[in-house]
Amino acid sequence: MKPDQAWQAAVGQLQMEMPKASFDTWVRDTHLVKCEDGVFSIGVRNSYAREWLESRLTSTATRMLMGIMNQDMSVTFVV
């Protein structure tokens, strides 16, 4: 699976697991910036969104992507 498809699959899983308001506010507008050496860099709209996502979703998103890609992955959020 391509990295952008993997991120969209993870976003779909997050949409099912999160409250709608939180998903719409923090996750809906994210996008894959790059994927290099097992690190997904996810673009967000501002530093406040980055801090919120880092503190609440890094481990969940990492776990999801590891399951989707079937290999060790990590996630960073970038503005």
Secondary structure, 3 states (H helix, E strand, C coil): CCHHHHHHHHHHHHHHHCCHHHHHHHHCCCEEEEEECCEEEEECCCHHHHHHHHHHHHHHHHHHHHHHHCCCCEEEEEC
